[in-house]
Amino acid sequence: MGKPLVIGVDAGATTTRCVVSDLDGTIVARGTAGGANQNSSGTALAADQTSARAPFGADQTSVRASFGADQTSARAPFGADRMPSGVPFGADRNFSGVTRVPFGADRNSGGAAPGEALTAALREAVAGLDPARVALGVIGVAGAGAAGRDAARAAVLDAWRAADLPGRVVTVTDLEVAFAAGTPAPDGLLLLAGTGAVSAAFAGSRLSRRCDGFGWLAGDEGSAVWLGREALRAVLRALDGRGPQTALVAAVSRVLGTAAAEESVLTDTPMLGGVAASGPVLSAADDPDERAQALLRIVYGRPPAALGRLAPVVNDLAARGDPVALALAREAAGHLLHALHTVARGGVPGGGPVVVAGSVLLSPGLVRDLVCAGIQERFGMAPIEARDGAAGAAWLALGELDAPADRRATHARLTATPR
């Protein structure tokens, strides 16, 4: 049958990554799929959202009315549009081209539920392997805290069975796998800022405290989605006159695929934040209100996680000295450091390391620079980067089996393997 294997999965909001490892920490296979966060990827982890496990804002009625649907029904969601048009909450009811899809519906995954992303990543990783060799799996799921634990566990079990895998599977949050990806130490701090944002303290290999991580609607301050949302708000304020003019108007328009504003931007910066321009071009003479409505049409037709694509644009323009982008980058770093200081409560548990994870903190930019400098100043140490959450999950799986003879060497092998 061959030597036993373990599986580790990092199911994030935009990407699901899976690794298969032997008991010595050598990665033998990988798999990837789309996002699997029930709160930001656009659909619930458990497919039927009429169940008691449906996340806040999901359909709770037999007619499947979306968040923001017509409230002529007595059971329509709180805060939804009370007009009988069925147009999404916040969308322009006079704009003839509006796409009538609720904000949060996934337009980028072909309609696949996040639970299907778990199955796809598992199947890709074990293709060509004997599934009978799999002894254990650990799956870290973004959005699997107390509020979403039951739905996450149900989706993980369904995906495990759908992939025809034997053995036991353990569901944890993305915090455990991120911390384990950065260090084999049992104590320390984690600051994660990707699609979402959360800080956490670990003691004795257990999550002891956490701060924020409340999702795109209620928290995640300093995350990629937060940066994107604040950038969009700054653009809308600039367009309707409430706020100062900013280069974010042109850059956000380009990344969202609606327009670029000035010919100089098109000529001098054909790519902003690593995202090429696309979509129809609007001239500088276009009506600002029409541009705002065009932006809203696209934003309200995509999942919340899609706003995270604007985070690199904020970093890029902050580096170029745009005052609005600079203020947003500094505010994001301030939020992240405040959350970390709050969860630390005076120090690092057990004298352990500070681990940073997520695209905002692992990609070059002002937010990362300010946060790393703040960690050095506050805790007297440079942070450790956690770049492979799936390897961290596999490390936890090996720990469940008490498998590694040399824990540090095994951890180094797992986390040093290029993704």
N, C-alpha and C positions, 0 to 999 in steps of 0.2 A: 504493500500500500504506500510505502514511502514515509518520510519523516513528517511529524505533525506540523501544521501551519496555523498561523493566526491571521485575522483580518482586522485592519483598522480603517475607519472611515471618518472623514471630516466633512460633514454635510453642512455647507455654508449657505448663505443667502443667494449667491450667484453661481457657485460651483460646488459640486460634490466630488471629492477625491477619495480613492480607495487604494490601499496597499495590502499586499499579501506578503507575509514574512515567515521565515523559518524561526526556530527557537533560538538561533544564534543572532538574530537581528538582521539577517540578510534579506533584503527585499527581492522577491522573486517575480512579482507581477504588480501592475497598477491598472486602475480604471478611473475614468472621469465621466461626469454627466453634468446636467444643469443644476440650478439651485434647489435647495430642499428646506428652506426656512418657511414654515407655515405662516409667519407674520409679515413677510416682505416679498416672497417670491411670487405671490399672486394667487395661489390656491392653497387650500388647507392640506396638511399632511395626510389627513384621512379624507378620502374623496368626498364622502357624503357630509355636507356641512349642515344638514338638518339635525344631526346628532347633538347630544349634550356636550360633545367635545369641540364643537365649532368655535373658532376664535372670535374674540370681540370684533364686531363689525361684519361678521359673516352672516349668511342667510339663515334665519331662524324660522322661516315660515315655509309652508308647503308649496307656495308659489315661487320660491327662490328669488325673492326681491333683493336686488343688490343694495349695498350701502349707498345711500344717495338716490334710491329709486323713489317712485311716486308714493307719497304718503296719503293718498286718498283711501288706502286700506288702513284699518285701525291697527294692523300689526306692522306697519312700515317702520323701519329702523329709526331710532332717535337721531335727529339732526338731518334727516334726508329732505330732499326737495319736496315741497308740498304742492307743487304745480303738477298737473296731470300729463306732463310731457314725457316723463321717463328719462329725461336728460340727466347725466351724472351730476351729483352734488358739486357745485362750484363751476360747472362748465357753462359756456355762453349759450343761452337759449335762443339767441338771435343769429348765431353763426351757422349758416346753412350747411357747412361742411363738417360739423362736429361729428366725431366718431362716437357713437353711443355705446361706449364700453365703460363700466365703472372703474374709477381709479383703484388700482390694485389688481385688476385682471391681467393675467400674464399674456402679453402679446408677443413674447420673444421665444417661448418654448414650444410653440406649436400646440398649446393646449394641454401639455403633459402636466400632471399633478406632481408636486415635489416628491411624493412617495414613489412615483415611477422613476424619478432621478436616482433614488437610492438603489432600486432594483437594477437599473441600467448600469450604474457604476460597479455594483457587485458582480453582475454577469460578465462585464468586460474584464474585470480583474481575474476571475476564476476560469475564464475560457482557456481550455487546453490543460487545466489542472484537474486532478482527481478530487472532487469535492469532499470525499470521505476523509481526506487528510485534514480538513479544517476542524480544529479543536475548539476554537473560541473566536468570537468577534466582539469588538468594542466599537460602537458607533456614536460619535459626538455630533449632536444636532443643534444648530443655532435655533433659538426659540424653544428649547426643550426645558426651560426652567419650570417652576411650579405651575405657572399658568398654562403651559403647553405640554406638560409632561405626559399626560395620558395619551394625547394625540400623537406625540412623538414615538412613544413606546409601541402604540398600535401600528404605526406606519413602519417602524423598524422591523417588527415581527412579520408583518405582511411581506416586506421586501426580502427578508431573510428566507422566508418560505418560498417566495416566488423565484428566488435564485437557486432553489433546491439545495440549500446548505444545511448540513447537520450541525451538531454541537450547540453550545449555548451562545446567546448574543446579549450583550449588555448595552443599555442606552445611557449615555451621559450627555452633559451639555458641551458646547464647543469650548467652554472655559477650561475644563479638565484636559481636553486634548491639546489645546494651545499651550497651556503651561507645561504639560509633559513633553511637547515638542521642543521646548526651549531648554529644559533642564531635567536631570534625573533627581534633583534635590526634592525632599518632601515638603520644604517650607519656602515661602517667598511670596512675591507679588506678581500679578499679571495686569497689564494694560493692553486691551484689545480694541483696536479701532479700524474696522473695515467697513462693511455695509452698515453694521451697527457699532456700538461702543459700550464697553463695560470694563470696570476694574474689579479685581478679585484678590483676596488673600487666601493663601493655602497654608495649613498647618498639619503636619503628620500625613501628608498626601491627601488631605481632605479639604474641600472648599469650605472655608470658615466664615468668610464675609464677602459680600459683593456690593457694588455701587453702580447704579444706572443699569443699562442693558434693558430698558423698558420698551424698546421697539421704536420704529420710525414715527409713530403717532404721538407717543407720550414721553419719549426720551431720546437715548442714543446721542447725547450732545457731543459734538466734535467728530462724529462719524462721517464717512463718505456721503451717506444719504443726507445727514444734517448739513454738511457743506453744500451739497447740491441744492437742497431746499432753500437754504439761506441765499445762495447765489441767484436762484430763480426769483426769490422775493426782491432782491436788490435790483434785478433786471426789470421787474414789473413796476417797482417804485420809480425807477429811472424813466420808464416809458410813460407813466401817467403823471409825472411831475412831482411826486412826493419825495423822491430821493435824488441824490446827485447823479450826474452822468458817469458812466463807467464802461471800461472796455469789456466788461462782462456781457453787455448787451449783444455785441457782435459775436463773442466767443460762445456764449450759451446758445445763441441762435444757430450757430454752425453745428455744434455738437448734437443738439436736438434735431438737426436735420431740417430746420425750417428756413434759415436764411443766414447770410452774412451781410453786414451793414455797409461798410465802406470798401471801395476798391483797394485801398492801401492794406487793409487787413487781409483781403484775399491774396494780394501779391506778396506781402511781407511775411505772413504767417500762414502758409497753406495748411498747417496742422497745429492744433492747439491741444495740449494735454495728451498727446499721443493719439488723438482721434481725428481722422481726416474729415474735411467738410463734405457734406452730402445734402441732398434736397434742393428745392428751388431757391434761387437767390433773390432776395428782396433788395431794392435799391435804397439808398439813404433817404429818399424822398417818401418812402412808404409811410402810411399813417401809423403812428405809434400804437393806437388802440387796436388796429388790425393785426399788428405784429404781436401784441400781447395775447390776443385771442388765438392766433395761430400757435403760439407757444403753449397755451392752455389746452388746446385741442390735442396736442401730442402728449403732454404731461398726464392728462387725465385718461389717456388711453393706454398707459403703460404701468407696470407694477412699481410700487414705491422704490424697490431696489434700483430701478433704472436711473433714479436721480443721482446715485453714486457716481455715475459716469462724469458728472460735472466737477467732482472733487479735484482731479488733476488740473482742470482749467483754473480753479481758484488758486492752486499752488503756483501754476505757471504765471498767472497775471500778478500774483503777489510778488514773485521774484522780479517781475518787470516794473514794479513800483506802482501798480494801480492802487489808489488809496482804499477803495471799497474792498477789493480782493485782499489787500494786506490786512485790513481790519478783521475780515472774516477768518483768515488764517490764524491770526493772533487770538481771536476769540475761541476758535476751535481748540487750539493748544491749551488755552486757559481752562476750558471745560474739562479736557482730558486730565490735566495735572491736578485739578481740584478733585476729580473723582478718585484719582490714585492716592492723593494725600488723605482723603476722607477714609478710604478703606484701610490705609496703613495704620491709622490711629497712633502715630508717634514713631513708627519704625517698621522694619521689615521682619516678619515672623521668622524666628529662628536664625536671624542673620542671613537668610537666603538671598537669592538673586532677585532682580526685577526683570521680568520677561515682557517683551513687547511683541505684539502680533497684529496682523491685519494690514490691508493695503495702504492705509493712511500712514501707518508707522513704519512700514517696510519699503516704501517708495520714496525716492528723493523729493524733497520739498521743504518749504518753510515750516509747516506743521510738525513734521518729523524732527527737524532741527531744533525747534523750540522745545518740544517735549523731551528729547534726549538731553538737552542742556539742563532742563528743569529737573530731570531725574538725577543727573550728576550732581547738581547743586544741592538738592534736597536729601539724597540718600548716600552721596559720596561714592557712587559706583556707576559705571556705564551699564546700560541695559543689555540684556541678551536677546537676540532676535530668534523668534520661533517662526520658521518658514514652511514647515510641513506638518500640518495638523494631523494628517492621516498617519504619518509615522508616529506622532505622539499617541494616537489612538492604538496603534499596534504595540507601542511600548506599554501602555496600560493593559492590553490584553496579555502580554507576556508576564506582567506583574500578577495578573489574576491566576496564572498558571504556576507562579513561582519559578518561572523558567530560566531567567538569565543567571548564569553562574557569576559572571562579571558584569554587574549592572551598568557601570559607567562605559565600559567598552561596547556593550550591546547597544546602549543608547546612542553612542557616537556613530556606530555603523548605521543604525536606523535613520538618524537625522542627517547624516552626511551624504546620503545617496541623493543625487540630483533628481528633481521631480521630472 
